[in-house]
Amino acid sequence: MSFSKCTTYLVLVVAVAFTAASAGQSQATGAEAEAPITYGFDERIRFEGYNNADFNSAKSDRLNQLRMRTRPYVDINFNEYLEGYLRMGWEGIKRNNDASYPSATVNEQASPFMAGELWFDNAYLKLKKIPGVENLSLQAGRFEIFRGEGFLFSDPSAVDGSRDAYDNAFDLAYRHKNSNLELIGIDNPKYDEFFPTWNKAPIVDASNSSNSGTMKNCVASLAQTGKQLQEWDQTAIGMYYMNRELKNTDIDAYTFFNKSYGDIRKPTYYTYLPDRHYTLFGGRVVQRVKQVSGLSLTGEFAYEDGTEDSMKARKPNFDIRAWGGYGYAKKKFNVKMNPYVTAGFWALSGQDPKSRTVGNFDPLFSRSTNMSLTGDAPSWSEFYVYSEGYEEGSYYWTNLKMAQVESGFTPVKPLTFVGGYAHLDAMQPFAVNPYHAVGSVEPAKPSTGVFGSGLGRGQLAKVRMLYRIRPSIQGYVNLEKFFPGDFYAPHHSGYWFRTEITYRFNGFLPLPKL
């Protein structure tokens, strides 16, 4: 079934469901099996503020904004075999001060309220089991894919930030006891092309010439009206295996073939990514140490092997050889306030300035903050991703060595406090796509005064408070302070602050008889 047909069908189903609700269907209070229609919404209100993402206090980049996101949904279990899910999304933003308003050359001012798009945040059909092969399921449409710690699958779109986190995909899964083997295919374009959107952001906002709907330094003919999701088109297909048969050991293994192409940025812009394809192999292991109560060890590693387009006739393409991985230990203490501590090391390969081989690790479909709010895994950073936009692309984790510790405790049930420290270095000093300098494209220059010649990225201190007023109302407060090292030319510290509250409502209805 095509994406457009899938959308039409789901819209009709939703219309039937809400027509039945308005006609006076009673609200179910029993088990989910007795109420096959679940509906509701979540409302998220965030305040965010940061400064010095480029670590240069001489430039105005301070931003404070209020973000309001609403997502109504309906989940219909037609029978034991078929499920349909639809969730819409809308987010409006009010910036109390915006470095780019009314232009980047004047002082920061409050910008007008920006009413965002209305989009299909999730829309899929799922065969929960297939008659005759009941261990087999198929999900197709738009939905979120998250695996493990989110190292490779988390939020695939970076240019729109944390507005949404979906993939356009199919997932054919076979279950055997406590193991799962999946065939996953993904197609994520630069813009939302498979489903309609309303109130599309203009390419250039008439009320704010610096607030673009698309990337700066883009090729104008490639720009489209609407919120841009990422810098290039990306497709992938592969296998993901999860084994949960062992009592104290979890094992994941995967391989994917990935294509990234059609970067919207100008080929002469220093962060431009030429068309590329590679095969990724990797795995993840979690070991719970039964000899030490509460201790677990987690590790993951991935290797990328492929080719990048040289973009010039008679110039051979460039080999891609990149890798990334991490390992950390977590100890939970079975005492009052449930304290825990984690410590680990993360490493992502970088570009050797003396090599024609492409060495920067590609994060696949994880263009996110890699932030865990539950304490299940150590967080990375909500702030540092903003500085990555000066290297390869928004939220593009690469060329990194990071050692960090994190600890948390719960003094009372609704509150959890977390504190952490990370020391970040680079595998290689920053270089402007040195493999391009051999003549494949016109040599480009990075942003003036951003990068130094060293390997020290800097130090990050972070604290969080998570709260849960009731199951339907929860949120957190997060503060980060970053102190840059000699990887950067300016050395002014930057900060990030975010607080949010989320309300969720769920209701139930019987399936109407047609």
C-alpha positions in Angstrom: 0.0 0.0 0.0 1.4 3.4 -0.9 1.9 6.2 1.7 -0.8 8.3 0.1 -3.3 5.5 0.1 -2.4 4.6 3.6 -3.0 8.2 4.7 -6.4 8.4 3.0 -7.5 5.1 4.6 -6.4 6.2 8.1 -8.2 9.5 7.8 -11.4 7.8 6.9 -11.1 5.4 9.9 -10.4 8.3 12.2 -13.5 10.1 10.9 -15.6 7.1 11.6 -14.2 6.8 15.2 -14.9 10.4 16.1 -18.3 10.4 14.5 -19.2 7.5 16.7 -17.8 9.4 19.8 -19.9 12.5 19.0 -23.0 10.3 18.6 -22.9 9.4 22.2 -20.8 6.2 22.5 -20.1 5.5 26.1 -16.6 5.7 27.4 -15.1 2.3 28.2 -13.5 1.7 31.6 -12.5 -1.9 31.2 -9.4 -3.5 29.8 -7.8 -2.4 26.5 -9.2 -5.6 24.8 -12.7 -4.3 25.6 -12.0 -0.8 24.2 -10.3 -1.2 20.8 -10.2 2.5 20.1 -7.8 4.5 22.2 -7.7 8.3 21.6 -6.1 11.3 23.3 -3.4 13.9 23.1 -0.3 15.1 24.7 0.6 18.8 25.3 4.2 19.7 25.8 5.3 23.2 26.9 9.0 24.0 26.9 11.1 27.0 27.7 14.7 26.9 26.2 17.6 29.3 26.5 21.2 29.2 25.4 24.1 31.3 24.5 27.5 30.9 22.9 27.0 27.8 20.9 30.0 29.0 18.8 31.9 29.8 22.0 32.3 33.4 20.9 30.7 36.0 23.1 31.4 38.7 20.6 28.7 37.3 18.3 25.1 37.5 19.2 23.6 34.1 19.3 21.7 34.2 22.6 18.2 32.7 22.3 15.3 32.3 24.7 12.1 30.8 23.4 8.8 29.1 24.4 7.7 26.1 22.5 4.2 24.6 22.6 3.5 21.3 20.9 0.2 19.5 20.7 -0.3 16.0 19.3 -3.8 14.4 19.2 -3.9 10.7 18.3 -6.2 7.8 17.7 -5.2 4.1 17.9 -7.7 1.6 16.4 -7.3 -2.1 17.0 -9.7 -3.4 14.4 -9.2 -7.0 15.5 -6.5 -9.3 16.7 -4.7 -8.9 13.4 -4.9 -5.3 12.3 -4.1 -2.0 14.0 -4.2 1.6 12.6 -2.5 4.5 14.3 -2.7 8.2 13.5 -1.1 11.1 15.4 -1.0 14.7 14.2 1.5 17.3 15.4 1.6 21.1 15.7 4.2 23.3 17.4 4.2 27.1 17.8 7.2 29.1 19.0 7.5 32.5 20.7 11.0 33.8 20.9 11.6 36.3 23.7 14.9 37.2 22.2 16.3 36.1 18.9 19.8 36.9 17.6 18.5 36.8 14.0 15.5 39.1 14.4 15.0 41.4 12.6 18.5 40.6 11.2 21.7 39.2 12.5 23.4 42.6 12.3 21.2 44.3 14.9 20.7 43.7 18.6 18.6 40.8 19.8 14.8 41.5 19.9 11.7 39.5 20.6 10.4 38.0 17.4 6.7 37.5 16.5 4.8 34.3 17.5 5.5 31.7 14.8 2.5 29.3 14.3 4.1 26.1 13.0 3.0 23.5 10.6 0.3 20.9 11.2 1.8 17.6 10.1 1.3 13.9 10.3 3.6 13.0 13.2 2.7 9.2 13.0 0.5 7.3 10.6 0.8 3.6 10.1 -0.9 0.3 9.7 0.3 -2.8 11.5 -0.4 -6.4 10.9 0.1 -7.6 14.4 0.3 -11.2 13.2 -0.3 -12.8 9.9 -2.8 -15.7 9.6 -0.8 -18.9 9.3 2.4 -17.2 10.4 1.4 -15.7 13.7 5.0 -15.0 14.7 5.3 -12.6 11.8 4.2 -8.9 11.9 4.4 -6.0 9.5 4.3 -2.3 10.3 4.3 0.3 7.5 3.9 4.0 7.2 5.3 6.7 9.5 6.5 5.8 13.0 9.3 6.2 15.4 12.2 3.7 15.5 14.4 3.5 18.6 16.9 0.8 19.4 19.2 0.3 22.4 20.6 3.6 23.7 19.6 5.4 20.5 23.2 5.2 19.1 22.1 4.6 15.5 18.3 4.9 15.7 16.7 7.7 17.6 15.7 11.1 16.1 16.6 11.0 12.3 15.8 14.6 11.5 18.0 17.3 12.9 17.1 20.6 11.2 13.7 20.6 12.8 15.3 19.9 16.2 13.1 17.9 18.7 9.8 18.8 17.0 9.3 15.2 15.9 11.3 12.0 15.6 9.6 9.8 13.0 10.9 7.7 10.1 9.0 6.8 6.9 9.5 3.0 7.1 8.4 -0.6 7.1 9.3 -3.1 9.7 8.8 -6.8 9.0 9.5 -8.7 12.2 9.7 -12.3 13.1 9.4 -13.3 16.8 10.7 -16.6 18.2 10.4 -17.0 22.0 12.3 -14.0 23.4 14.1 -13.1 20.2 13.2 -10.8 17.3 14.6 -10.5 13.8 13.5 -7.4 11.8 13.8 -6.4 8.2 13.6 -2.6 8.3 13.5 -0.2 5.3 13.6 3.6 5.7 13.0 6.5 3.3 13.5 10.0 4.9 13.6 12.9 2.4 14.8 16.5 3.2 11.2 17.7 3.3 7.9 16.0 4.3 6.9 14.6 0.9 4.7 11.5 1.7 2.0 13.2 3.7 0.3 16.6 3.4 1.2 19.5 5.7 -0.7 22.7 6.5 0.6 26.2 7.2 3.9 25.4 5.6 6.8 27.6 6.6 7.9 29.8 3.7 11.4 29.5 2.4 12.0 33.0 3.7 9.7 34.3 6.4 8.5 37.7 5.3 8.3 38.9 9.0 11.9 37.8 9.7 14.3 37.7 6.8 16.8 35.7 8.9 14.3 33.0 10.0 14.4 30.7 7.0 12.2 27.7 6.4 15.2 25.9 4.9 19.0 25.7 5.4 21.2 28.7 5.0 23.8 28.4 2.3 21.4 26.2 0.4 21.0 25.8 -3.4 17.9 28.0 -4.0 16.5 25.7 -6.7 16.4 22.8 -4.3 14.6 24.7 -1.5 10.9 23.9 -0.9 8.2 25.6 1.1 7.8 23.9 4.4 9.9 22.9 7.4 13.1 21.3 6.3 13.8 18.1 8.2 17.5 17.4 7.4 20.2 18.5 5.0 20.0 15.6 2.5 17.8 12.7 1.4 18.5 9.3 3.1 17.4 5.8 2.5 18.4 2.5 4.1 17.5 -1.1 4.4 18.8 -3.8 6.7 18.4 -6.4 9.4 18.2 -5.9 13.2 18.3 -8.9 15.6 17.5 -8.8 19.3 18.1 -11.8 21.6 16.6 -11.8 25.0 16.8 -15.5 25.7 19.6 -15.3 28.3 18.7 -14.3 31.8 21.6 -11.8 32.4 22.7 -11.0 28.8 21.0 -8.9 26.0 22.4 -9.2 22.5 21.7 -7.1 19.5 23.3 -7.4 16.1 22.6 -5.4 12.9 23.6 -4.6 9.4 22.3 -1.8 7.1 22.9 -0.5 3.7 22.6 3.3 3.7 22.4 6.0 1.0 22.7 9.7 1.7 22.3 12.0 -1.3 21.1 15.4 -2.6 22.6 17.7 0.1 20.7 21.0 -0.2 23.8 23.1 0.7 26.0 24.6 -1.9 28.8 22.3 -3.0 31.4 25.0 -2.2 30.1 25.4 1.3 32.5 23.8 3.7 30.0 21.4 5.4 28.6 20.1 2.1 28.2 16.3 2.1 28.6 14.6 -1.3 26.4 11.7 -2.3 27.5 8.5 -0.4 26.6 5.0 0.3 28.0 2.5 2.8 27.2 -0.7 4.6 27.1 -0.7 8.4 27.8 -3.6 10.7 27.5 -3.6 14.4 26.2 -5.0 17.6 25.3 -4.2 21.2 25.6 -6.2 24.4 24.2 -5.6 27.9 25.6 -7.8 30.7 24.0 -7.8 34.1 26.7 -9.0 36.6 25.0 -11.5 38.9 28.0 -11.6 41.3 27.5 -7.8 42.0 23.9 -6.8 42.7 22.8 -3.8 40.6 25.8 -3.8 38.3 25.4 -3.8 34.5 27.9 -3.4 31.7 26.8 -2.0 28.3 28.8 -1.8 25.0 28.1 -1.1 21.4 30.2 -0.9 18.2 29.5 -0.1 14.6 31.7 -0.1 11.5 31.0 1.7 8.2 32.4 0.7 4.8 31.5 2.4 1.6 32.1 5.1 -1.0 31.6 8.8 -1.4 31.2 10.6 -4.7 34.2 12.6 -5.8 31.8 14.9 -7.8 34.3 15.4 -10.6 34.8 13.4 -13.8 37.9 11.2 -13.9 38.4 11.6 -10.2 38.0 8.3 -8.4 35.4 8.2 -5.6 36.6 8.2 -2.0 36.5 5.2 0.3 34.5 5.4 3.5 36.1 3.7 6.5 34.6 4.9 9.8 33.6 3.4 13.2 31.9 4.4 16.4 31.3 2.8 19.8 30.9 3.1 23.5 31.0 1.2 26.8 29.8 2.1 30.2 29.1 0.6 33.6 26.1 1.3 35.7 25.7 0.5 39.4 22.3 0.7 41.2 22.3 0.7 45.0 19.5 -1.0 46.8 19.2 1.6 49.6 17.1 4.5 50.4 16.7 7.1 47.6 17.7 4.5 45.0 21.1 6.1 44.0 23.0 5.0 40.9 26.2 5.9 39.2 27.4 5.4 35.7 30.9 5.8 34.1 31.9 5.2 30.5 33.7 6.2 27.3 32.4 7.0 23.9 34.5 7.2 20.7 33.6 8.2 17.1 36.2 8.2 14.3 37.3 11.4 12.7 38.8 12.6 9.4 42.6 12.2 9.2 43.7 15.5 7.4 46.5 13.5 5.6 44.2 10.8 4.2 41.9 10.6 1.2 39.8 8.1 3.0 36.6 9.5 4.5 36.9 8.9 8.2 34.2 10.9 9.9 31.7 8.5 11.6 28.1 8.9 10.3 25.4 8.7 13.0 22.9 7.0 10.6 19.4 7.8 11.9 20.4 9.3 15.2 20.5 13.0 14.8 19.6 13.7 18.4 20.8 14.8 21.7 21.1 11.2 22.8 19.6 12.2 26.1 18.1 9.7 28.5 15.5 11.1 30.9 15.0 7.9 32.7 18.5 7.3 33.9 18.6 4.0 32.0 21.6 5.2 30.1 24.0 8.2 30.5 22.9 11.3 28.6 25.1 12.9 26.0 24.3 16.6 25.8 21.4 18.9 24.8 23.7 21.9 24.3 26.7 20.6 22.6 24.7 19.5 19.5 24.3 23.2 18.6 28.1 23.6 18.1 28.1 20.5 15.8 26.3 22.6 13.2 29.6 24.3 12.5 31.3 21.0 11.6 29.2 18.5 9.5 25.6 19.3 10.1 23.0 19.9 12.8 23.2 17.3 15.6 25.8 15.4 13.7 27.9 13.4 16.2 31.3 12.6 14.8 35.1 12.8 15.5 34.7 12.4 19.2 36.3 11.0 22.3 34.1 11.5 25.4 34.6 10.2 29.0 31.8 10.9 31.4 30.4 10.0 34.8 26.8 10.5 35.9 25.0 9.9 39.2 21.4 10.3 40.3 19.1 9.7 43.3 15.4 9.9 44.1 14.8 11.6 47.5 11.0 11.4 47.2 9.0 9.4 44.7 8.0 12.3 42.3 11.6 13.8 42.1 14.9 12.5 40.7 18.1 14.5 40.7 20.9 13.8 38.2 24.4 15.3 37.9 27.1 14.6 35.4 30.5 15.6 34.1 32.0 14.8 30.6 35.4 15.5 29.2 35.3 15.7 25.4 38.2 15.5 22.9 38.4 15.0 19.1 40.0 12.1 17.3 41.4 14.5 14.7 41.9 18.3 14.5 39.2 20.1 12.5 39.8 20.0 8.8 37.6 21.3 5.9 36.8 18.0 4.1 40.5 17.6 3.3 39.7 14.9 0.8 37.9 17.5 -1.3 40.9 19.7 -1.5 42.5 17.4 -4.2 40.2 19.0 -6.8 36.8 17.3 -6.5 35.1 20.6 -5.6 36.2 24.2 -5.2 38.0 24.4 -1.8 35.8 25.9 0.8 36.6 27.8 4.0 34.9 27.2 7.4 33.3 29.8 9.5 36.0 32.4 10.4 37.4 32.1 13.9 35.5 29.0 15.0 38.1 26.3 15.0 41.6 26.0 16.5 44.3 23.4 15.8 44.0 21.3 19.0 42.1 18.1 20.0 40.5 19.4 23.2 36.8 19.9 22.6 36.2 20.9 26.2 34.4 20.0 29.5 30.7 19.7 30.1 28.9 20.0 33.5 25.2 19.1 33.6 22.4 18.8 36.2 18.8 17.6 35.8 15.7 17.4 37.9 13.0 15.0 36.7 9.5 15.3 38.2 6.3 13.3 37.9 3.3 15.0 39.5 1.1 12.1 38.4 1.3 9.5 35.6 -0.2 12.0 33.1 1.8 15.0 34.2 5.6 15.0 34.2 8.6 17.0 33.0 12.2 18.0 33.8 14.6 20.9 34.3 18.0 20.6 32.6 21.0 22.9 32.9 24.3 22.5 31.1 27.5 24.5 31.1 30.3 23.9 28.5 33.9 25.1 28.7 35.6 24.9 25.3 39.1 23.6 24.7 41.7 24.3 22.0 39.7 22.5 19.3 38.0 25.9 19.1 39.6 29.3 18.5 37.3 31.3 20.8 37.1 30.0 24.4 34.1 31.6 25.9 31.9 29.2 27.8 28.3 28.5 26.8 25.2 27.4 28.6 21.9 25.6 27.9 18.7 25.7 30.0 15.5 23.8 29.4 12.4 23.2 31.4 9.3 21.4 30.3 6.0 20.0 31.4 4.0 17.4 29.5 0.4 16.5 30.0 -1.1 13.3 28.5 -4.7 12.3 28.2 -6.0 8.9 27.0 -9.6 7.8 26.4 -11.3 4.6 25.2 -14.2 3.8 22.9 -15.7 0.6 21.6 -15.3 0.0 17.9 -18.5 1.3 16.2 -20.5 -1.1 14.1 -20.7 0.0 10.5 
